[in-house]
Amino acid sequence: MEAIISKTVQMETTSTQAAQLNWFNRQVANFEESRFGVMAMMLAVQTCWGSIAAGLSYSNETILGLALCGTFTMLNNTVLIAQGPAKWCVGIFSAAIIVNTIIILIELIGG
């Protein structure tokens, strides 16, 4: 009985991981279909979003927020302009959006 339960749990974990990977792989496939149009959109959106985060975090005593948003925004721009692999472009764009959103929320809520 214990082996059956263990096998069921392993199968559910595997199917959850497969669903997450399938979502990311679908995003990469969508990116590859119209790479240059999507890259231009990603550059514009992420640069604007990163500049908002940088502007809000500029007036802090610490430079950590500014350094983080600058690093992720420039890393995203670098990978896109260098026409890096699709998985890098999509992954770094997602990470940059998340980091800059967190910085914006911290600055707006935290004062």
N, CA, C and O atoms as CSV, one atom per row, in Angstrom:
chain,resi,resn,atom,element,x,y,z
A,1,MET,N,N,0.830,-1.191,0.000
A,1,MET,CA,C,0.000,0.000,0.000
A,1,MET,C,C,0.874,1.254,0.000
A,1,MET,O,O,0.580,2.239,-0.678
A,2,GLU,N,N,1.953,1.191,0.777
A,2,GLU,CA,C,2.844,2.350,0.872
A,2,GLU,C,C,3.514,2.648,-0.464
A,2,GLU,O,O,3.718,3.812,-0.808
A,3,ALA,N,N,3.854,1.615,-1.214
A,3,ALA,CA,C,4.487,1.803,-2.516
A,3,ALA,C,C,3.522,2.461,-3.494
A,3,ALA,O,O,3.938,3.279,-4.315
A,4,ILE,N,N,2.249,2.118,-3.418
A,4,ILE,CA,C,1.256,2.710,-4.317
A,4,ILE,C,C,1.084,4.192,-4.019
A,4,ILE,O,O,1.006,5.005,-4.939
A,5,ILE,N,N,1.024,4.546,-2.742
A,5,ILE,CA,C,0.888,5.956,-2.358
A,5,ILE,C,C,2.117,6.737,-2.784
A,5,ILE,O,O,2.001,7.850,-3.298
A,6,SER,N,N,3.293,6.162,-2.574
A,6,SER,CA,C,4.531,6.826,-2.960
A,6,SER,C,C,4.575,7.046,-4.464
A,6,SER,O,O,4.965,8.119,-4.925
A,7,LYS,N,N,4.178,6.042,-5.225
A,7,LYS,CA,C,4.176,6.154,-6.683
A,7,LYS,C,C,3.185,7.226,-7.144
A,7,LYS,O,O,3.475,7.969,-8.082
A,8,THR,N,N,2.020,7.313,-6.495
A,8,THR,CA,C,1.021,8.321,-6.844
A,8,THR,C,C,1.548,9.724,-6.571
A,8,THR,O,O,1.355,10.631,-7.381
A,9,VAL,N,N,2.207,9.905,-5.440
A,9,VAL,CA,C,2.772,11.211,-5.098
A,9,VAL,C,C,3.855,11.592,-6.089
A,9,VAL,O,O,3.931,12.749,-6.504
A,10,GLN,N,N,4.698,10.641,-6.478
A,10,GLN,CA,C,5.747,10.923,-7.449
A,10,GLN,C,C,5.148,11.310,-8.796
A,10,GLN,O,O,5.651,12.219,-9.457
A,11,MET,N,N,4.089,10.637,-9.207
A,11,MET,CA,C,3.454,10.949,-10.484
A,11,MET,C,C,2.815,12.331,-10.461
A,11,MET,O,O,2.881,13.050,-11.459
A,12,GLU,N,N,2.194,12.724,-9.340
A,12,GLU,CA,C,1.584,14.047,-9.242
A,12,GLU,C,C,2.649,15.130,-9.272
A,12,GLU,O,O,2.461,16.167,-9.909
A,13,THR,N,N,3.771,14.900,-8.585
A,13,THR,CA,C,4.869,15.864,-8.592
A,13,THR,C,C,5.437,16.006,-9.993
A,13,THR,O,O,5.710,17.118,-10.444
A,14,THR,N,N,5.617,14.891,-10.682
A,14,THR,CA,C,6.150,14.924,-12.037
A,14,THR,C,C,5.202,15.651,-12.980
A,14,THR,O,O,5.656,16.427,-13.821
A,15,SER,N,N,3.896,15.420,-12.863
A,15,SER,CA,C,2.947,16.090,-13.751
A,15,SER,C,C,2.890,17.588,-13.475
A,15,SER,O,O,2.705,18.375,-14.404
A,16,THR,N,N,3.044,17.998,-12.211
A,16,THR,CA,C,3.076,19.423,-11.884
A,16,THR,C,C,4.312,20.078,-12.480
A,16,THR,O,O,4.224,21.165,-13.051
A,17,GLN,N,N,5.463,19.428,-12.354
A,17,GLN,CA,C,6.691,19.970,-12.925
A,17,GLN,C,C,6.600,20.020,-14.442
A,17,GLN,O,O,7.075,20.974,-15.057
A,18,ALA,N,N,6.000,19.011,-15.052
A,18,ALA,CA,C,5.849,18.991,-16.506
A,18,ALA,C,C,4.944,20.126,-16.970
A,18,ALA,O,O,5.204,20.737,-18.007
A,19,ALA,N,N,3.890,20.417,-16.220
A,19,ALA,CA,C,2.996,21.518,-16.586
A,19,ALA,C,C,3.726,22.847,-16.514
A,19,ALA,O,O,3.531,23.708,-17.372
A,20,GLN,N,N,4.567,23.025,-15.497
A,20,GLN,CA,C,5.326,24.265,-15.385
A,20,GLN,C,C,6.327,24.380,-16.526
A,20,GLN,O,O,6.480,25.454,-17.108
A,21,LEU,N,N,7.005,23.297,-16.849
A,21,LEU,CA,C,7.958,23.329,-17.947
A,21,LEU,C,C,7.249,23.546,-19.275
A,21,LEU,O,O,7.753,24.258,-20.143
A,22,ASN,N,N,6.092,22.941,-19.432
A,22,ASN,CA,C,5.356,23.134,-20.671
A,22,ASN,C,C,4.942,24.582,-20.854
A,22,ASN,O,O,4.957,25.076,-21.981
A,23,TRP,N,N,4.570,25.287,-19.779
A,23,TRP,CA,C,4.209,26.697,-19.889
A,23,TRP,C,C,5.416,27.509,-20.355
A,23,TRP,O,O,5.301,28.337,-21.259
A,24,PHE,N,N,6.568,27.271,-19.738
A,24,PHE,CA,C,7.769,28.011,-20.121
A,24,PHE,C,C,8.163,27.681,-21.560
A,24,PHE,O,O,8.516,28.576,-22.329
A,25,ASN,N,N,8.103,26.413,-21.923
A,25,ASN,CA,C,8.457,26.025,-23.289
A,25,ASN,C,C,7.485,26.609,-24.308
A,25,ASN,O,O,7.885,26.938,-25.425
A,26,ARG,N,N,6.210,26.740,-23.935
A,26,ARG,CA,C,5.252,27.395,-24.835
A,26,ARG,C,C,5.605,28.863,-25.022
A,26,ARG,O,O,5.500,29.387,-26.131
A,27,GLN,N,N,6.024,29.537,-23.945
A,27,GLN,CA,C,6.422,30.937,-24.061
A,27,GLN,C,C,7.646,31.076,-24.960
A,27,GLN,O,O,7.732,32.005,-25.764
A,28,VAL,N,N,8.586,30.153,-24.820
A,28,VAL,CA,C,9.781,30.173,-25.669
A,28,VAL,C,C,9.398,29.932,-27.126
A,28,VAL,O,O,9.928,30.590,-28.021
A,29,ALA,N,N,8.488,29.000,-27.370
A,29,ALA,CA,C,8.043,28.730,-28.742
A,29,ALA,C,C,7.327,29.945,-29.330
A,29,ALA,O,O,7.536,30.277,-30.497
A,30,ASN,N,N,6.494,30.606,-28.543
A,30,ASN,CA,C,5.827,31.825,-29.013
A,30,ASN,C,C,6.842,32.915,-29.315
A,30,ASN,O,O,6.687,33.663,-30.280
A,31,PHE,N,N,7.874,33.004,-28.497
A,31,PHE,CA,C,8.929,33.989,-28.717
A,31,PHE,C,C,9.650,33.708,-30.032
A,31,PHE,O,O,9.936,34.631,-30.794
A,32,GLU,N,N,9.944,32.439,-30.297
A,32,GLU,CA,C,10.680,32.077,-31.511
A,32,GLU,C,C,9.872,32.318,-32.783
A,32,GLU,O,O,10.446,32.583,-33.839
A,33,GLU,N,N,8.543,32.229,-32.690
A,33,GLU,CA,C,7.712,32.418,-33.879
A,33,GLU,C,C,7.856,33.820,-34.458
A,33,GLU,O,O,7.928,33.986,-35.676
A,34,SER,N,N,7.898,34.810,-33.604
A,34,SER,CA,C,8.048,36.191,-34.080
A,34,SER,C,C,9.112,36.883,-33.240
A,34,SER,O,O,8.839,37.851,-32.530
A,35,ARG,N,N,10.305,36.374,-33.336
A,35,ARG,CA,C,11.418,36.767,-32.475
A,35,ARG,C,C,11.701,38.268,-32.508
A,35,ARG,O,O,11.796,38.893,-31.451
A,36,PHE,N,N,11.834,38.849,-33.673
A,36,PHE,CA,C,12.280,40.239,-33.746
A,36,PHE,C,C,11.198,41.219,-33.314
A,36,PHE,O,O,11.508,42.247,-32.710
A,37,GLY,N,N,9.949,40.926,-33.607
A,37,GLY,CA,C,8.869,41.781,-33.124
A,37,GLY,C,C,8.725,41.716,-31.616
A,37,GLY,O,O,8.540,42.738,-30.954
A,38,VAL,N,N,8.812,40.507,-31.075
A,38,VAL,CA,C,8.690,40.329,-29.630
A,38,VAL,C,C,9.899,40.931,-28.921
A,38,VAL,O,O,9.761,41.494,-27.835
A,39,MET,N,N,11.087,40.817,-29.525
A,39,MET,CA,C,12.277,41.417,-28.901
A,39,MET,C,C,12.142,42.928,-28.809
A,39,MET,O,O,12.506,43.518,-27.791
A,40,ALA,N,N,11.630,43.559,-29.843
A,40,ALA,CA,C,11.445,45.009,-29.806
A,40,ALA,C,C,10.452,45.402,-28.718
A,40,ALA,O,O,10.660,46.385,-28.006
A,41,MET,N,N,9.376,44.634,-28.594
A,41,MET,CA,C,8.385,44.900,-27.554
A,41,MET,C,C,8.986,44.686,-26.169
A,41,MET,O,O,8.772,45.494,-25.266
A,42,MET,N,N,9.737,43.598,-26.001
A,42,MET,CA,C,10.360,43.319,-24.702
A,42,MET,C,C,11.353,44.416,-24.322
A,42,MET,O,O,11.405,44.835,-23.165
A,43,LEU,N,N,12.133,44.875,-25.283
A,43,LEU,CA,C,13.082,45.960,-25.004
A,43,LEU,C,C,12.358,47.220,-24.545
A,43,LEU,O,O,12.754,47.844,-23.559
A,44,ALA,N,N,11.313,47.589,-25.249
A,44,ALA,CA,C,10.585,48.811,-24.900
A,44,ALA,C,C,9.904,48.690,-23.541
A,44,ALA,O,O,10.023,49.584,-22.703
A,45,VAL,N,N,9.195,47.592,-23.323
A,45,VAL,CA,C,8.449,47.418,-22.072
A,45,VAL,C,C,9.392,47.343,-20.881
A,45,VAL,O,O,9.184,48.029,-19.880
A,46,GLN,N,N,10.425,46.517,-20.982
A,46,GLN,CA,C,11.314,46.334,-19.839
A,46,GLN,C,C,12.149,47.583,-19.566
A,46,GLN,O,O,12.424,47.887,-18.405
A,47,THR,N,N,12.554,48.304,-20.587
A,47,THR,CA,C,13.312,49.530,-20.360
A,47,THR,C,C,12.446,50.580,-19.670
A,47,THR,O,O,12.909,51.261,-18.754
A,48,CYS,N,N,11.204,50.715,-20.098
A,48,CYS,CA,C,10.298,51.663,-19.432
A,48,CYS,C,C,10.009,51.238,-17.997
A,48,CYS,O,O,10.033,52.066,-17.087
A,49,TRP,N,N,9.737,49.958,-17.792
A,49,TRP,CA,C,9.432,49.455,-16.448
A,49,TRP,C,C,10.652,49.588,-15.538
A,49,TRP,O,O,10.520,49.947,-14.368
A,50,GLY,N,N,11.833,49.300,-16.070
A,50,GLY,CA,C,13.058,49.447,-15.283
A,50,GLY,C,C,13.365,50.896,-14.949
A,50,GLY,O,O,13.884,51.187,-13.872
A,51,SER,N,N,13.049,51.810,-15.863
A,51,SER,CA,C,13.308,53.221,-15.574
A,51,SER,C,C,12.353,53.758,-14.515
A,51,SER,O,O,12.724,54.637,-13.738
A,52,ILE,N,N,11.132,53.241,-14.475
A,52,ILE,CA,C,10.205,53.629,-13.407
A,52,ILE,C,C,10.738,53.146,-12.066
A,52,ILE,O,O,10.733,53.890,-11.085
A,53,ALA,N,N,11.197,51.902,-12.026
A,53,ALA,CA,C,11.759,51.353,-10.784
A,53,ALA,C,C,13.007,52.120,-10.368
A,53,ALA,O,O,13.206,52.385,-9.182
A,54,ALA,N,N,13.845,52.476,-11.329
A,54,ALA,CA,C,15.059,53.223,-11.007
A,54,ALA,C,C,14.720,54.619,-10.492
A,54,ALA,O,O,15.334,55.097,-9.538
A,55,GLY,N,N,13.754,55.267,-11.114
A,55,GLY,CA,C,13.357,56.596,-10.665
A,55,GLY,C,C,12.788,56.601,-9.263
A,55,GLY,O,O,13.044,57.521,-8.486
A,56,LEU,N,N,12.018,55.576,-8.936
A,56,LEU,CA,C,11.447,55.499,-7.590
A,56,LEU,C,C,12.496,55.144,-6.542
A,56,LEU,O,O,12.417,55.614,-5.407
A,57,SER,N,N,13.469,54.327,-6.905
A,57,SER,CA,C,14.461,53.894,-5.919
A,57,SER,C,C,15.662,54.829,-5.845
A,57,SER,O,O,16.556,54.619,-5.026
A,58,TYR,N,N,15.697,55.850,-6.683
A,58,TYR,CA,C,16.848,56.762,-6.710
A,58,TYR,C,C,16.960,57.601,-5.442
A,58,TYR,O,O,18.070,57.933,-5.026
A,59,SER,N,N,15.855,57.946,-4.828
A,59,SER,CA,C,15.885,58.853,-3.680
A,59,SER,C,C,16.117,58.144,-2.349
A,59,SER,O,O,16.052,58.786,-1.300
A,60,ASN,N,N,16.382,56.862,-2.361
A,60,ASN,CA,C,16.652,56.127,-1.120
A,60,ASN,C,C,18.055,56.389,-0.603
A,60,ASN,O,O,18.935,56.843,-1.334
A,61,GLU,N,N,18.243,56.084,0.698
A,61,GLU,CA,C,19.583,56.197,1.266
A,61,GLU,C,C,20.492,55.092,0.758
A,61,GLU,O,O,21.689,55.301,0.564
A,62,THR,N,N,19.914,53.905,0.541
A,62,THR,CA,C,20.717,52.789,0.039
A,62,THR,C,C,20.622,52.724,-1.474
A,62,THR,O,O,19.645,53.174,-2.073
A,63,ILE,N,N,21.631,52.167,-2.065
A,63,ILE,CA,C,21.676,52.071,-3.517
A,63,ILE,C,C,21.274,50.679,-4.002
A,63,ILE,O,O,21.348,50.395,-5.197
A,64,LEU,N,N,20.848,49.808,-3.080
A,64,LEU,CA,C,20.551,48.418,-3.417
A,64,LEU,C,C,19.428,48.300,-4.449
A,64,LEU,O,O,19.574,47.568,-5.428
A,65,GLY,N,N,18.323,48.996,-4.252
A,65,GLY,CA,C,17.209,48.921,-5.200
A,65,GLY,C,C,17.598,49.420,-6.578
A,65,GLY,O,O,17.237,48.819,-7.590
A,66,LEU,N,N,18.331,50.515,-6.614
A,66,LEU,CA,C,18.782,51.072,-7.884
A,66,LEU,C,C,19.741,50.118,-8.587
A,66,LEU,O,O,19.670,49.939,-9.803
A,67,ALA,N,N,20.635,49.508,-7.819
A,67,ALA,CA,C,21.588,48.561,-8.402
A,67,ALA,C,C,20.882,47.322,-8.940
A,67,ALA,O,O,21.224,46.824,-10.013
A,68,LEU,N,N,19.900,46.826,-8.197
A,68,LEU,CA,C,19.175,45.635,-8.650
A,68,LEU,C,C,18.377,45.903,-9.919
A,68,LEU,O,O,18.434,45.127,-10.873
A,69,CYS,N,N,17.631,47.006,-9.927
A,69,CYS,CA,C,16.818,47.265,-11.117
A,69,CYS,C,C,17.705,47.601,-12.315
A,69,CYS,O,O,17.391,47.212,-13.440
A,70,GLY,N,N,18.786,48.305,-12.096
A,70,GLY,CA,C,19.710,48.591,-13.193
A,70,GLY,C,C,20.369,47.337,-13.737
A,70,GLY,O,O,20.524,47.181,-14.948
A,71,THR,N,N,20.757,46.444,-12.835
A,71,THR,CA,C,21.409,45.203,-13.252
A,71,THR,C,C,20.473,44.329,-14.072
A,71,THR,O,O,20.843,43.862,-15.149
A,72,PHE,N,N,19.269,44.107,-13.573
A,72,PHE,CA,C,18.348,43.229,-14.293
A,72,PHE,C,C,17.863,43.855,-15.595
A,72,PHE,O,O,17.695,43.153,-16.592
A,73,THR,N,N,17.638,45.161,-15.599
A,73,THR,CA,C,17.191,45.818,-16.827
A,73,THR,C,C,18.278,45.782,-17.890
A,73,THR,O,O,18.002,45.489,-19.053
A,74,MET,N,N,19.505,46.078,-17.500
A,74,MET,CA,C,20.598,46.057,-18.474
A,74,MET,C,C,20.938,44.636,-18.922
A,74,MET,O,O,21.314,44.421,-20.074
A,75,LEU,N,N,20.806,43.669,-18.016
A,75,LEU,CA,C,21.022,42.275,-18.401
A,75,LEU,C,C,19.988,41.850,-19.443
A,75,LEU,O,O,20.321,41.178,-20.419
A,76,ASN,N,N,18.750,42.241,-19.232
A,76,ASN,CA,C,17.701,41.938,-20.206
A,76,ASN,C,C,18.002,42.596,-21.548
A,76,ASN,O,O,17.906,41.950,-22.591
A,77,ASN,N,N,18.360,43.858,-21.529
A,77,ASN,CA,C,18.674,44.556,-22.776
A,77,ASN,C,C,19.862,43.919,-23.487
A,77,ASN,O,O,19.865,43.800,-24.713
A,78,THR,N,N,20.862,43.513,-22.725
A,78,THR,CA,C,22.055,42.907,-23.310
A,78,THR,C,C,21.727,41.597,-24.009
A,78,THR,O,O,22.159,41.369,-25.139
A,79,VAL,N,N,20.969,40.740,-23.345
A,79,VAL,CA,C,20.634,39.439,-23.938
A,79,VAL,C,C,19.768,39.620,-25.180
A,79,VAL,O,O,19.951,38.912,-26.170
A,80,LEU,N,N,18.833,40.554,-25.137
A,80,LEU,CA,C,17.964,40.758,-26.295
A,80,LEU,C,C,18.721,41.370,-27.469
A,80,LEU,O,O,18.547,40.935,-28.608
A,81,ILE,N,N,19.545,42.360,-27.212
A,81,ILE,CA,C,20.287,43.001,-28.297
A,81,ILE,C,C,21.313,42.046,-28.896
A,81,ILE,O,O,21.557,42.075,-30.102
A,82,ALA,N,N,21.914,41.200,-28.063
A,82,ALA,CA,C,22.893,40.227,-28.548
A,82,ALA,C,C,22.230,39.019,-29.200
A,82,ALA,O,O,22.922,38.113,-29.665
A,83,GLN,N,N,20.900,38.993,-29.241
A,83,GLN,CA,C,20.121,37.908,-29.819
A,83,GLN,C,C,20.506,36.564,-29.208
A,83,GLN,O,O,20.857,35.610,-29.901
A,84,GLY,N,N,20.425,36.532,-27.877
A,84,GLY,CA,C,20.744,35.321,-27.139
A,84,GLY,C,C,19.727,34.225,-27.386
A,84,GLY,O,O,18.746,34.423,-28.103
A,85,PRO,N,N,19.966,33.067,-26.788
A,85,PRO,CA,C,19.012,31.961,-26.933
A,85,PRO,C,C,17.628,32.353,-26.418
A,85,PRO,O,O,17.496,33.183,-25.518
A,86,ALA,N,N,16.619,31.751,-26.997
A,86,ALA,CA,C,15.238,32.114,-26.657
A,86,ALA,C,C,14.934,31.876,-25.184
A,86,ALA,O,O,14.239,32.679,-24.562
A,87,LYS,N,N,15.442,30.788,-24.618
A,87,LYS,CA,C,15.174,30.504,-23.206
A,87,LYS,C,C,15.793,31.573,-22.314
A,87,LYS,O,O,15.203,31.947,-21.300
A,88,TRP,N,N,16.963,32.065,-22.673
A,88,TRP,CA,C,17.586,33.142,-21.896
A,88,TRP,C,C,16.755,34.410,-22.002
A,88,TRP,O,O,16.491,35.075,-21.000
A,89,CYS,N,N,16.345,34.743,-23.218
A,89,CYS,CA,C,15.583,35.980,-23.426
A,89,CYS,C,C,14.293,35.976,-22.617
A,89,CYS,O,O,13.981,36.954,-21.938
A,90,VAL,N,N,13.548,34.885,-22.687
A,90,VAL,CA,C,12.271,34.808,-21.981
A,90,VAL,C,C,12.495,34.743,-20.474
A,90,VAL,O,O,11.787,35.405,-19.714
A,91,GLY,N,N,13.468,33.955,-20.036
A,91,GLY,CA,C,13.732,33.808,-18.604
A,91,GLY,C,C,14.226,35.087,-17.954
A,91,GLY,O,O,13.758,35.458,-16.877
A,92,ILE,N,N,15.162,35.760,-18.593
A,92,ILE,CA,C,15.707,36.997,-18.018
A,92,ILE,C,C,14.671,38.118,-18.083
A,92,ILE,O,O,14.598,38.943,-17.172
A,93,PHE,N,N,13.874,38.156,-19.143
A,93,PHE,CA,C,12.795,39.144,-19.213
A,93,PHE,C,C,11.817,38.942,-18.062
A,93,PHE,O,O,11.411,39.906,-17.413
A,94,SER,N,N,11.442,37.700,-17.810
A,94,SER,CA,C,10.520,37.408,-16.707
A,94,SER,C,C,11.124,37.790,-15.362
A,94,SER,O,O,10.451,38.380,-14.518
A,95,ALA,N,N,12.397,37.452,-15.167
A,95,ALA,CA,C,13.068,37.793,-13.907
A,95,ALA,C,C,13.158,39.305,-13.731
A,95,ALA,O,O,12.956,39.815,-12.629
A,96,ALA,N,N,13.460,40.023,-14.807
A,96,ALA,CA,C,13.567,41.479,-14.722
A,96,ALA,C,C,12.218,42.117,-14.407
A,96,ALA,O,O,12.149,43.064,-13.624
A,97,ILE,N,N,11.157,41.611,-15.005
A,97,ILE,CA,C,9.816,42.128,-14.706
A,97,ILE,C,C,9.481,41.900,-13.238
A,97,ILE,O,O,8.963,42.797,-12.573
A,98,ILE,N,N,9.772,40.712,-12.730
A,98,ILE,CA,C,9.466,40.392,-11.331
A,98,ILE,C,C,10.273,41.265,-10.384
A,98,ILE,O,O,9.715,41.833,-9.445
A,99,VAL,N,N,11.585,41.382,-10.617
A,99,VAL,CA,C,12.443,42.181,-9.730
A,99,VAL,C,C,12.019,43.644,-9.745
A,99,VAL,O,O,11.906,44.265,-8.688
A,100,ASN,N,N,11.785,44.198,-10.928
A,100,ASN,CA,C,11.404,45.609,-11.007
A,100,ASN,C,C,10.023,45.860,-10.415
A,100,ASN,O,O,9.789,46.918,-9.831
A,101,THR,N,N,9.108,44.908,-10.554
A,101,THR,CA,C,7.789,45.048,-9.933
A,101,THR,C,C,7.904,45.043,-8.417
A,101,THR,O,O,7.248,45.833,-7.738
A,102,ILE,N,N,8.735,44.156,-7.885
A,102,ILE,CA,C,8.947,44.114,-6.432
A,102,ILE,C,C,9.554,45.422,-5.945
A,102,ILE,O,O,9.139,45.946,-4.911
A,103,ILE,N,N,10.523,45.954,-6.669
A,103,ILE,CA,C,11.146,47.225,-6.273
A,103,ILE,C,C,10.122,48.356,-6.321
A,103,ILE,O,O,10.084,49.190,-5.416
A,104,ILE,N,N,9.300,48.394,-7.356
A,104,ILE,CA,C,8.272,49.437,-7.450
A,104,ILE,C,C,7.287,49.328,-6.299
A,104,ILE,O,O,6.937,50.336,-5.686
A,105,LEU,N,N,6.837,48.117,-5.998
A,105,LEU,CA,C,5.896,47.934,-4.886
A,105,LEU,C,C,6.520,48.316,-3.551
A,105,LEU,O,O,5.860,48.937,-2.717
A,106,ILE,N,N,7.772,47.957,-3.339
A,106,ILE,CA,C,8.455,48.326,-2.090
A,106,ILE,C,C,8.549,49.838,-1.968
A,106,ILE,O,O,8.318,50.392,-0.893
A,107,GLU,N,N,8.882,50.501,-3.048
A,107,GLU,CA,C,9.033,51.957,-3.008
A,107,GLU,C,C,7.689,52.662,-2.821
A,107,GLU,O,O,7.608,53.666,-2.113
A,108,LEU,N,N,6.646,52.144,-3.446
A,108,LEU,CA,C,5.339,52.788,-3.314
A,108,LEU,C,C,4.691,52.509,-1.965
A,108,LEU,O,O,4.068,53.395,-1.380
A,109,ILE,N,N,4.833,51.296,-1.474
A,109,ILE,CA,C,4.217,50.937,-0.192
A,109,ILE,C,C,5.088,51.370,0.978
A,109,ILE,O,O,4.594,51.897,1.974
A,110,GLY,N,N,6.395,51.140,0.845
A,110,GLY,CA,C,7.312,51.441,1.945
A,110,GLY,C,C,7.615,52.917,2.099
A,110,GLY,O,O,8.108,53.341,3.144
A,111,GLY,N,N,7.342,53.672,1.118
A,111,GLY,CA,C,7.535,55.108,1.249
A,111,GLY,C,C,8.847,55.514,0.755
A,111,GLY,O,O,9.180,56.699,0.790
